Amino acid sequence: MEQVEKGKYEMTVKDYTNGEEVGKLIMRFVNAYGFDKAGFVEAVKYSHRTLQQSLFGLMLEVIKEWDKMGKEGNFDPRNEYTVHKSAEIVKVVDGFTTVPCI
């Protein structure tokens, strides 16, 4: 099975379908001081357009959950801005977080 090795973390192709593992990997990425935000954005920006649509839908799902956390009072000053802005975004999209996959 194909393996990708970066630093101390190794993933197999099968792991890419495990949302929890991929989520943890992304959180490790953003936890690194000076993480390459521009490189991430460039990779996404030039990826296949259907994949961009899928990623946007995933981001909307995360935003919907942050909104829910805010409504439940499940936040503190470290993520307060995130949950409040998420609530505004959910209002703008009228709660609609499903995107078409073409």
N, C-alpha and C positions, 0 to 999 in steps of 0.2 A: 504494500500500500504506500502511496506517495506520502512523504513526510516533509513538513516545512519546519525548519529550525531557526529560531531567532532568540539569541541570548539564552536564557535558561528555560524557555518555554517551547515545547514541541507539540505540534498538532498533526493529526492525520487528516486526510480528506474527509473521513467519516465524521470527525469532530466539527466540521463546518456546518453540519445540520443540527448540532446540539446548541440550541439557543442559549442555555445557561452558560455553557463554556465560552461561547463567542462573546456573550455579554460581559463575562468576567475579564476576558482578554481586552475588550474595549476599555473597561474600567481601569485595567492596569496601564493601558496606553495613555489615557488622560491623566493618570496619577503621576506619571513621570514628569519631573520638572523640565520645562522647555520642550514638551512633546511637539512633534512636527505637525501642527495643525494645518499649515499650508499644504504640506505634502498629502495629507489625508483628503483635504478639499479638492486638490488637483486630481487625485486618483478617482474620486467619486464623480467629479465634474466631467471627466473624459471616459467614464465607464459606459457600458451599453445603456441606452435610454430606457429599456424595460427594467433594467436593474436599478436605475435611478428612481423609477416609479415605485419599485418594490421597497427601496430604502426609505423613500419619503413616507410611504404607508407605515413602515416600521417606526419611523420617528414620530409620526402622528399617534401611534399606539402608546409610545412612551410618554408623550405629552399628555395624552388622555389619562394615563395612570398618575402622573404628577398632579394633574388637576384633581383627581380623586383623592390623592394624599392630602392636598390642601384642604379639601372639603371635610376630611376626617380629622384635621388638625395634626396630621402626621408629618411635621416638618419643624425645623428650628432655623436660627439665623443663617446657618451654612447653606441651606437650600431654599430659603424663603423666597428669594427672587425667582427661582426656577418654578416653584409651584404657583406663584401669583401670575407670572407671565404665561404659564401653561394654561391657566384659567382663561386668560384673555384670548389666547389662540383658539381654545376650544369654542369660545363664544363666536369668534370670527368665522370658524368653519362650521358653525351651527351644530357642533357635536358630531359632525360627519368625519369619521376617521378612516373610512374604507376608500381605497383608490382603485381605479380600474387597472387591470393588468392586460396589456395589449401585446 
